[in-house]
């Protein structure tokens, strides 16, 4: 049995009031000798005995009446599972699960939220153990003030299991969970509570929110002078976008801006371009117009530029020397690409170690030894661009199709781009060159079998490959099916040729370590080990401007544990910045909450609390059990009637009969 209004039990000492009144009303009788009536003493003693029993019964009845009234106002209830056992400790466990994740940060800044928590804490006055649980950091606390907002998504995956690990839930006859949330929670959190827990929810209304929900970064290593594209996804749960600015900042400088105008749509994508300046890391920030929920209005990223790209050229010397001209053009455009012309008469001096790409015009004949070197170069991750005919030795060494026939067309063969080619050469005006017939290919080769082991980038009109790529080992082979001799094509002297080669070079470079330098909150940060041994101590500068010292662990790794807020985490040694890592909110938290999703969330609870009414009364009204207080009042009324009847009996009624 549980008393829902247990504070009334403090009035139990009032039941002593009838006893005190009875004791105070007793008077000591005077002795009077009256000889002629001394034979009436026996009758007098019998009357006194009857009177004492009556007074005792009245005293007991009056005490019980007061006791029953006090107990009735304490609202006794038989809780499910507790039976008629009188509770000597709280019989109800109530867990206030607070959604203190990133999407609720703006809510925590409002005084109403703290007031809701303090109100629910008063359930302790109703035979209830109340605990607060922060879902964003798994903090279990007695006081609501210990629950602070976080930047993370829910850490707990199973509330029932988490509570069971920390509290003896079996000691309670009733278990309740009250969730305060905007509805952006995984289903597993609340589904784990059924059917053992009574589930209530106070849904926090979601204001109009828009944010950057996703960011796609380039996959390949880039060089100074390169432009790169980033793709962002923007969403809103309210009004569509109307000339809302999105700004791109790189290393503290604003370099681009896009105005969003979606004409009714609440989800849109955008593309922005950045420019690599210098050899330092690209610390980028994408900013959306700040709204009431600013937690998802910014997105941070870090891109690490690659080292200098070494490209070897194995080609015959002809006039004009197109490769020498190309080398000068690339140097002027600051692509950070170094072309090395190989001496065709001393090929043993060609150093392939550290080289990214090797261009080979097959008119330069190679021995079996050098063909084997080419094969190992590709197997170890290099890119070999083969231009021209493929003889039997080359076909056997590199597993390429052998060319068997040469075809010529003095007007040039029609050429088209494939969808994959459009991706590789995006931004290069190659398509317009093909449409305007500025690119002329007069000579091509036919193979002894269909070359379909890889992917085609450029095709002739009859689907014969012009530029095709085939993966091999850790590297790849690219075949250009034409001759770079003057009678073969005008391709090398066109303005698009250097840009096309740069795209081929960069597409073959190792993939960017995007994941290592772009993390989300609660993840560990692993910094590269570029620190100078014996130099100044290492420290990590946090997004809020504070710094923390860091030391290598037993394995020599520089790990900063559990980033707690979004922004840039920069590793310094003294005044020299060594590296930086970008941290963002988790993707599921960055999504503005939709109304349909909120409805699905609230449907999983037994009752949705109304914050405009007394929430404690709402919880108490939904507690299952059999109320006993009406029976207590009825029994008190019955005793009052009995007491009234006995009190009206005259003192000498027995003698009169």
C-alpha positions in Angstrom: 0.0 0.0 0.0 1.4 3.4 -1.1 0.3 6.8 0.2 0.2 9.2 -2.8 0.1 12.2 -0.5 2.5 10.9 2.2 3.2 14.4 3.6 -0.2 14.3 5.4 1.1 11.4 7.6 3.0 14.0 9.6 -0.4 14.8 11.2 -0.6 11.3 12.8 0.3 12.6 16.3 -3.1 14.4 16.2 -4.7 11.0 17.1 -3.4 11.6 20.6 -5.7 14.5 21.0 -8.8 12.5 22.3 -6.6 10.7 24.8 -5.2 13.9 26.1 -8.7 15.4 26.4 -10.0 12.3 28.2 -7.1 12.4 30.7 -7.6 16.1 31.4 -11.4 15.7 31.9 -11.1 13.1 34.7 -11.9 14.6 38.1 -11.2 13.1 41.5 -14.4 12.2 43.5 -15.0 13.4 47.1 -15.9 10.9 49.8 -19.1 11.6 51.7 -20.3 9.3 54.5 -24.0 8.6 54.4 -24.9 5.8 56.7 -28.4 5.1 55.6 -27.4 4.5 52.0 -24.3 2.3 52.6 -26.2 -0.7 51.2 -26.3 1.0 47.8 -22.5 0.7 47.3 -22.7 -2.5 45.4 -25.1 -0.9 42.8 -22.8 2.2 42.6 -19.8 0.0 41.8 -21.6 -1.8 39.0 -22.6 1.6 37.5 -19.1 2.9 37.7 -17.8 -0.2 35.9 -20.3 0.3 33.1 -19.4 3.9 32.8 -15.6 3.2 32.5 -16.2 0.6 29.7 -18.3 3.1 27.8 -15.8 5.9 28.0 -13.0 3.5 26.8 -15.0 2.5 23.8 -15.8 6.1 22.9 -12.1 7.0 23.3 -11.1 4.2 20.9 -13.7 5.2 18.4 -12.8 8.9 18.4 -9.1 8.0 18.0 -9.9 5.7 15.1 -12.0 8.3 13.4 -9.2 10.9 13.5 -6.7 8.2 12.3 -8.9 7.2 9.4 -9.4 10.8 8.3 -5.7 11.5 8.3 -5.0 8.3 6.4 -7.7 9.1 3.8 -6.2 12.5 3.1 -2.8 10.7 2.6 -4.5 8.9 -0.4 -3.6 5.3 0.3 -3.4 3.1 -2.8 -2.7 -0.5 -3.4 -0.1 -0.5 -6.1 0.2 -3.3 -8.7 2.5 -5.9 -7.4 2.7 -4.5 -3.9 -0.5 -6.0 -2.5 -1.6 -4.9 0.9 1.9 -4.6 2.3 2.4 -1.3 4.1 5.3 0.6 2.4 8.1 1.6 4.6 10.1 3.1 1.7 9.2 4.5 -1.8 7.4 2.0 -3.9 7.7 3.9 -7.2 10.9 4.5 -9.2 10.6 7.4 -11.5 13.4 8.2 -14.0 13.3 11.6 -15.7 15.1 11.0 -19.0 16.3 14.3 -20.3 17.2 14.7 -23.9 20.3 16.8 -23.5 21.6 16.2 -27.0 22.8 18.8 -29.5 19.3 19.5 -30.9 18.1 20.4 -27.4 20.8 23.0 -26.6 18.6 26.0 -27.4 15.8 24.5 -25.2 18.2 24.3 -22.2 18.9 28.0 -22.4 15.2 28.7 -21.6 14.1 28.9 -17.9 11.0 26.9 -18.6 13.1 23.8 -19.1 14.6 24.0 -15.7 11.2 24.7 -14.2 9.8 21.5 -15.7 12.6 19.5 -14.2 12.1 21.1 -10.8 8.4 20.4 -10.9 8.8 16.8 -11.8 11.3 16.5 -8.9 8.5 17.1 -6.5 7.2 13.6 -7.2 9.5 12.7 -4.3 6.8 14.0 -2.0 4.5 11.2 -3.2 6.3 8.0 -2.1 8.6 8.1 -5.2 12.3 7.8 -5.8 13.2 10.3 -8.5 16.4 10.1 -10.6 17.5 12.3 -13.6 19.2 10.7 -16.6 21.0 12.7 -19.3 20.6 10.8 -22.5 23.4 12.7 -24.3 26.2 11.8 -21.8 24.6 9.0 -19.7 24.8 11.1 -16.5 22.7 9.7 -13.7 21.9 12.2 -11.0 19.6 13.1 -8.1 19.5 16.8 -8.9 18.2 18.3 -12.1 21.0 20.9 -12.1 23.6 18.1 -12.8 22.1 17.5 -16.2 23.8 19.8 -18.7 23.4 20.2 -22.5 25.9 18.3 -24.7 26.8 18.3 -28.4 26.3 14.6 -28.9 23.5 12.2 -29.9 22.1 9.8 -27.3 24.9 7.7 -25.8 22.5 5.2 -24.2 20.9 2.6 -26.5 18.7 0.9 -23.9 17.3 2.9 -21.0 15.9 -0.1 -19.2 19.2 -1.9 -19.3 21.1 1.2 -18.2 18.9 1.8 -15.2 19.0 -1.8 -14.2 22.8 -1.7 -14.1 22.7 1.3 -11.7 19.6 0.8 -9.6 17.9 -2.1 -7.9 14.7 -1.8 -10.0 13.3 -5.0 -8.6 12.9 -3.4 -5.2 10.2 -1.1 -6.5 6.6 -2.2 -7.1 6.2 0.4 -9.9 8.6 1.8 -12.5 8.0 5.0 -14.4 9.9 6.8 -17.2 9.2 10.4 -18.1 11.0 11.6 -21.2 11.6 15.2 -22.0 12.6 15.5 -25.6 12.1 17.1 -29.0 11.4 13.7 -30.5 14.7 13.2 -32.1 15.6 9.9 -30.4 16.1 6.4 -31.7 13.3 3.9 -31.2 15.4 1.5 -29.2 15.6 4.0 -26.3 11.9 3.7 -25.4 11.0 0.4 -26.9 13.2 -1.3 -24.4 10.9 -0.1 -21.6 7.8 -1.9 -22.6 5.8 -3.5 -20.9 7.5 -3.2 -17.5 7.6 0.6 -17.3 4.9 3.1 -17.4 6.0 5.6 -20.1 5.2 9.3 -20.1 6.6 12.0 -22.4 6.7 15.8 -22.2 7.2 16.8 -25.8 9.2 20.0 -26.2 7.9 21.9 -29.2 10.3 22.2 -32.0 10.8 25.7 -33.4 11.4 26.4 -37.0 14.9 25.0 -37.7 17.1 24.8 -40.7 20.6 23.4 -40.8 23.4 21.8 -42.8 22.6 18.1 -42.6 25.5 16.7 -44.6 28.8 17.5 -46.4 30.6 15.6 -49.1 34.3 16.3 -49.4 36.7 15.5 -52.3 38.1 12.0 -52.3 41.5 12.6 -53.9 44.6 14.3 -52.8 44.9 17.8 -54.3 47.7 20.2 -54.8 48.3 24.0 -54.4 46.4 25.8 -57.1 43.8 23.2 -57.5 40.1 23.9 -57.2 38.0 21.3 -55.4 34.2 20.9 -54.9 32.3 20.3 -51.8 28.6 19.3 -51.8 26.3 20.2 -48.9 22.8 19.2 -48.0 20.6 21.8 -46.4 17.2 21.0 -44.8 14.4 22.9 -43.0 11.5 21.8 -41.0 9.5 24.9 -41.6 9.6 27.6 -44.3 11.4 27.0 -47.6 14.6 28.8 -48.3 14.3 32.3 -49.8 17.6 34.0 -50.6 19.3 32.5 -47.5 23.0 32.9 -47.8 25.5 30.0 -47.3 29.1 31.1 -46.9 32.3 29.1 -47.5 35.3 30.1 -45.4 38.8 28.7 -45.9 41.5 29.3 -43.4 39.7 32.3 -42.0 38.9 33.9 -45.4 35.4 34.0 -47.0 35.9 32.8 -50.5 32.4 31.9 -51.7 28.7 32.5 -51.1 25.5 30.9 -52.5 22.0 32.2 -52.0 19.4 29.5 -51.4 16.0 29.9 -53.0 14.1 26.6 -53.2 10.6 27.9 -54.1 8.6 25.7 -51.7 11.1 22.8 -51.1 12.6 22.4 -47.6 15.5 20.2 -48.7 18.1 21.1 -51.2 21.7 20.5 -52.2 24.4 22.9 -53.2 27.9 22.8 -54.6 30.7 25.2 -53.8 34.3 25.4 -54.9 37.4 26.0 -52.9 40.9 27.0 -54.0 44.0 25.4 -52.5 46.5 28.1 -51.5 49.9 27.1 -50.2 50.9 23.8 -48.5 48.9 24.3 -45.3 45.8 22.3 -44.4 42.5 23.6 -45.6 40.4 24.5 -42.6 37.0 25.1 -44.1 33.7 26.2 -42.5 30.3 26.3 -44.2 27.9 28.8 -42.5 24.2 29.0 -42.9 22.1 31.9 -41.7 21.9 31.5 -37.9 18.4 30.8 -36.5 16.9 30.0 -33.1 18.5 26.5 -33.2 22.1 27.4 -34.2 23.6 24.0 -33.3 23.5 22.8 -36.9 24.1 26.1 -38.8 27.8 25.5 -39.3 29.8 22.7 -40.7 33.6 22.3 -40.3 36.1 20.3 -42.4 39.8 19.8 -42.8 41.5 18.8 -46.0 45.2 17.8 -46.1 47.0 18.8 -49.3 49.2 16.2 -51.0 52.9 16.3 -51.6 54.4 17.3 -55.0 53.3 15.0 -57.8 56.2 13.4 -59.7 55.4 12.4 -63.3 57.8 10.7 -65.6 57.7 11.0 -69.4 59.1 8.3 -71.6 58.6 9.7 -75.2 60.6 10.2 -78.4 62.2 13.6 -78.9 60.3 15.5 -81.6 59.9 19.1 -82.6 58.1 20.8 -81.2 58.7 19.0 -77.9 55.2 18.9 -76.5 56.2 17.4 -73.2 58.7 20.2 -72.5 56.0 22.8 -73.4 53.6 20.9 -71.1 56.1 21.0 -68.2 56.5 24.8 -68.5 52.7 25.2 -68.7 52.2 23.2 -65.5 54.9 25.1 -63.7 53.4 28.4 -64.6 50.0 27.3 -63.3 51.4 26.3 -59.9 49.9 22.8 -60.0 52.8 21.4 -58.0 53.4 18.8 -60.6 57.0 17.9 -61.6 57.5 16.4 -65.0 60.7 14.4 -65.4 61.8 13.7 -69.0 63.5 10.3 -69.2 66.6 9.7 -71.4 65.4 7.0 -73.8 69.0 6.0 -74.3 69.7 5.4 -70.6 66.5 4.0 -69.2 68.3 2.4 -66.3 68.7 5.9 -64.9 64.9 6.3 -64.7 64.0 6.3 -61.0 60.5 5.0 -60.4 60.6 5.2 -56.6 58.4 8.0 -55.4 56.9 8.6 -58.8 53.1 8.8 -59.1 52.5 8.5 -62.8 54.6 7.4 -65.8 53.6 8.5 -69.4 54.9 6.2 -72.1 54.6 6.6 -75.8 55.0 3.1 -77.1 57.0 4.2 -80.1 59.9 4.0 -77.6 60.7 0.3 -77.5 61.5 -1.3 -74.2 63.3 -4.5 -73.3 61.8 -7.3 -71.3 63.7 -6.0 -68.2 62.2 -2.6 -68.5 58.7 -4.0 -69.2 59.0 -6.0 -66.0 59.9 -2.7 -64.2 56.8 -1.1 -65.6 54.7 -4.0 -64.3 56.1 -3.7 -60.8 55.5 0.0 -60.9 51.8 -0.5 -61.6 51.5 -3.3 -59.1 52.9 -1.1 -56.4 50.3 1.6 -56.9 51.6 3.7 -59.8 49.7 4.9 -62.8 51.0 4.0 -66.2 49.6 6.0 -69.2 50.3 4.1 -72.4 50.0 6.1 -75.6 50.0 4.3 -79.0 50.1 0.8 -80.3 50.4 -2.3 -78.1 52.7 -5.0 -79.4 52.8 -8.6 -78.3 55.6 -8.1 -75.7 53.7 -5.2 -74.1 50.4 -7.1 -74.2 51.9 -10.1 -72.4 53.8 -8.1 -69.8 50.9 -5.8 -68.8 47.9 -8.0 -69.8 46.7 -5.5 -72.3 44.9 -6.2 -75.6 47.3 -6.4 -78.6 46.7 -4.0 -81.4 46.5 -5.7 -84.8 45.6 -3.0 -87.2 45.9 0.8 -87.7 43.1 2.9 -89.1 43.4 6.4 -90.4 40.9 9.2 -91.2 42.3 12.4 -92.7 39.2 14.3 -91.4 39.3 12.8 -87.9 37.2 10.2 -86.1 34.2 11.4 -84.2 34.7 11.2 -80.4 32.3 11.3 -77.5 32.6 11.3 -73.7 31.1 8.6 -71.4 29.3 9.5 -68.1 32.5 8.4 -66.2 34.6 10.6 -68.5 32.4 13.5 -67.6 33.1 12.9 -63.9 36.9 12.5 -64.5 37.2 15.6 -66.6 34.6 17.8 -64.8 35.5 21.4 -65.2 37.6 20.8 -68.3 36.1 22.3 -71.5 36.6 19.0 -73.3 32.9 18.5 -74.2 32.8 21.8 -76.1 36.1 20.9 -77.9 34.5 17.6 -79.1 31.3 19.2 -80.2 33.1 21.9 -82.1 35.5 19.3 -83.7 38.5 21.1 -82.4 39.9 17.8 -81.1 40.9 15.8 -84.2 42.1 12.2 -84.0 43.3 10.9 -87.3 44.9 7.6 -86.3 43.7 4.8 -84.0 44.3 1.1 -83.4 42.1 -2.0 -83.4 42.7 -4.7 -80.9 42.5 -8.5 -81.1 39.7 -8.6 -78.5 37.2 -6.2 -76.8 38.9 -4.0 -74.2 36.3 -4.0 -71.4 38.3 -5.0 -68.4 38.1 -1.5 -66.9 36.1 1.7 -67.7 36.0 3.9 -70.7 36.4 7.7 -70.5 36.4 8.6 -74.2 35.0 6.5 -77.0 34.9 6.8 -80.8 31.5 6.9 -82.4 31.6 3.1 -83.1 32.4 2.5 -79.4 36.0 1.7 -80.0 37.9 3.0 -76.8 40.0 6.2 -77.1 40.8 6.6 -73.4 40.2 3.6 -71.1 41.4 2.7 -67.6 42.1 -0.7 -66.2 42.9 -1.4 -62.5 45.9 -3.6 -62.0 47.3 -4.6 -58.6 47.6 -1.5 -56.4 47.7 0.8 -59.5 46.1 1.2 -62.8 46.8 1.3 -66.6 45.4 4.1 -68.8 45.5 3.5 -72.6 45.2 6.4 -75.1 44.3 4.7 -78.4 46.0 7.1 -80.8 49.4 8.4 -81.7 50.9 11.6 -80.5 52.9 12.0 -83.7 51.9 15.0 -85.8 50.0 12.8 -88.2 48.1 11.1 -85.4 46.2 13.9 -83.5 46.3 17.5 -82.6 45.4 16.7 -79.0 48.7 17.6 -77.3 48.7 21.1 -78.7 45.1 21.9 -77.5 44.6 24.1 -74.4 42.5 21.3 -72.8 45.3 18.8 -72.9 47.2 20.0 -69.8 44.0 20.2 -67.7 43.0 16.7 -68.8 46.4 15.3 -67.8 46.2 17.0 -64.4 42.9 15.3 -63.8 44.4 12.0 -64.7 47.3 12.6 -62.4 45.1 13.6 -59.5 42.5 10.9 -60.0 45.2 8.3 -59.6 46.6 9.8 -56.3 45.8 8.1 -53.0 42.5 8.9 -51.5 42.3 11.7 -48.9 42.3 10.7 -45.3 38.9 12.5 -44.9 37.8 10.4 -41.9 41.0 10.9 -40.0 40.8 14.7 -40.1 37.0 15.0 -39.9 35.4 13.5 -36.8 32.2 13.9 -34.8 31.7 14.7 -31.1 32.5 12.0 -28.6 35.1 10.4 -31.0 38.8 10.3 -30.2 41.2 12.5 -32.2 44.4 10.9 -33.6 46.9 13.6 -34.5 49.8 12.9 -37.0 53.1 12.4 -35.3 55.1 15.4 -36.7 56.3 16.7 -33.4 59.9 17.5 -32.9 61.5 15.3 -30.3 62.9 17.4 -27.5 61.1 20.5 -28.5 58.3 22.5 -26.8 55.5 20.5 -25.1 52.5 19.6 -27.3 49.2 21.2 -26.7 45.7 21.0 -28.3 43.8 24.2 -28.8 40.1 23.6 -28.4 37.3 25.4 -30.3 36.5 27.6 -27.3 40.1 28.9 -27.3 41.4 27.0 -24.3 44.4 24.7 -24.6 45.2 21.3 -23.1 48.6 19.6 -23.0 48.9 16.2 -24.7 51.5 13.5 -24.5 52.0 10.4 -26.6 50.7 7.1 -25.2 52.7 3.9 -24.7 52.5 3.2 -28.5 53.7 6.7 -29.4 50.3 7.9 -30.6 48.9 11.4 -30.0 45.3 10.8 -29.0 43.0 13.5 -27.7 40.1 11.6 -26.1 36.4 12.3 -26.8 36.1 15.7 -28.4 33.1 17.4 -26.7 32.1 20.3 -28.9 32.3 21.0 -32.7 35.0 23.2 -34.2 38.7 22.9 -35.0 41.1 21.1 -32.7 44.6 22.3 -33.5 47.8 20.6 -32.4 50.6 23.1 -31.5 54.2 22.7 -30.5 55.1 26.0 -29.1 53.9 28.6 -31.6 54.0 26.2 -34.5 50.8 24.6 -35.7 51.4 21.0 -36.6 47.9 19.7 -37.6 44.2 20.4 -37.2 41.1 18.1 -37.0 37.5 19.3 -37.7 34.8 18.0 -35.4 31.0 18.3 -36.1 27.8 17.3 -34.5 26.6 13.8 -35.3 24.6 13.5 -38.6 21.4 12.3 -36.9 21.5 15.4 -34.6 22.0 17.8 -37.5 18.7 16.9 -39.1 15.8 19.3 -38.3 13.0 17.4 -36.6 10.0 16.9 -38.8 6.4 17.0 -37.5 5.5 13.6 -38.8 8.6 12.2 -37.0 7.4 13.8 -33.7 4.0 12.1 -34.0 5.6 8.7 -34.5 7.7 9.4 -31.4 4.9 10.4 -29.0 2.7 7.5 -30.1 5.1 5.1 -28.3 4.2 6.5 -24.9 1.3 5.8 -22.5 0.5 9.4 -22.0 1.7 12.8 -23.4 2.0 15.3 -20.6 0.6 18.8 -21.0 3.0 21.4 -19.7 0.2 23.9 -19.3 -1.3 21.8 -16.5 0.1 20.4 -13.2 2.4 17.7 -14.5 2.7 16.0 -11.1 -1.0 15.6 -10.9 -1.1 14.2 -14.4 1.5 11.6 -13.4 -0.3 10.7 -10.2 -3.6 10.4 -12.0 -2.2 7.8 -14.4 -0.6 5.6 -11.8 -2.3 2.2 -11.8 -3.7 1.0 -8.5 -6.8 0.6 -6.3 -7.6 3.8 -4.2 -8.4 3.0 -0.6 -9.1 6.5 0.7 -12.9 6.4 -0.1 -13.2 3.2 2.1 -11.2 4.9 4.8 -13.6 7.9 4.8 -16.7 5.5 4.7 -15.3 3.5 7.7 -14.6 6.8 9.6 -18.3 7.9 9.0 -19.5 4.6 10.2 -17.5 4.9 13.4 -18.7 8.4 13.9 -22.3 7.2 13.8 -21.5 4.5 16.3 -19.7 7.0 18.5 -22.7 9.4 18.4 -25.1 6.6 19.4 -23.0 5.5 22.3 -22.5 9.0 23.5 -26.3 9.6 23.7 -26.8 6.6 26.1 -27.6 8.0 29.6 -25.2 7.3 32.4 -27.7 5.4 34.5 -29.4 3.5 31.7 -28.7 0.1 33.3 -30.2 1.0 36.7 -33.3 2.3 34.9 -33.9 -1.0 33.3 
